[in-house]
């Protein structure tokens, strides 16, 4: 009964607020409909000042309130090793508003506790404000190199590392996002490595030190999908697909695009195979076997990278 009354109250408060901002008149409270409760997953943090939930998948933060908030707080206090850390929580509730004096907050109204695990956190979420091209500013005299990263708004990242004497930079793809601690995590799956950065507005700074200074990367512009081997590959595939009768722009090709979507007939795929044998210099049996198993654009890019300089 209490939970139903609380849900109705939060809805009435929201309706009154919307009414005050919109058409004049008092809303008909008798017909106010409580919002539907759904399941939520988010990172939970309880401090002396407030209880905050960071929703998985979006990174949006809300105050936590409602009849199940005490249960979540109690479970949190029992589970965490240090107060203030984030813990992954599952609960049922709805979005609403809470009026505190002259201040109105958006809140997540929790009505039923499901589960909490202090050893887990939501996956990092990319932030469009941080997306862009970053250039390494630190100088390492022992290991000189030029490094830049393209952080794309969809959470993909490509790093280009140019070593002394090399004609082409080494390229690596990964994923990036922002976690509950506001750290920028850049993950490189092929070598199971994660970089952790702090974003200052126009710079990424690491806790790692080089020559007595923190390693940092400065934003130099927008990330470029058409750069490096990826750009060369998609331009080649777009040209080949267009020649095969399917007009294609390089910008519309994504890493996950299937070759069968670009080359839709046996003849078109045969022509692509012939072009690949020339472009990739597929002379040995291992390369031929690898090409026969390629189905996506990203796999073509990886093969192009591995054969560069042969």
Secondary structure, 3 states (H helix, E strand, C coil): CHHHHHHHHHHHHHHHHHHHHCCCCCCCHHHCCCCCCEEEEEEEEECCCCEEEEECCCCCEEEEECCCHHHHHHHHHHHCCCCCCCEEEEEEEEEEEEEECCEEEEEEEEEEEEEEECCCCCCCECCCCCCEEEEECCCCCCCCEEEEEEECCCCEEEEEEEECCCCCCEEEEEEEEECCCCEEEEEEHHHCEEEEEEECCCEEEEEEEECCEEEEEEEEECCCCCCHHHHHHHHHHHHHHHHCCCCCCHHHCCCCCEHHHHCCCHHHHHHHHHHHHHHCCCCCHHHHHHHHCCCEHHHHHHHHHHHCCC
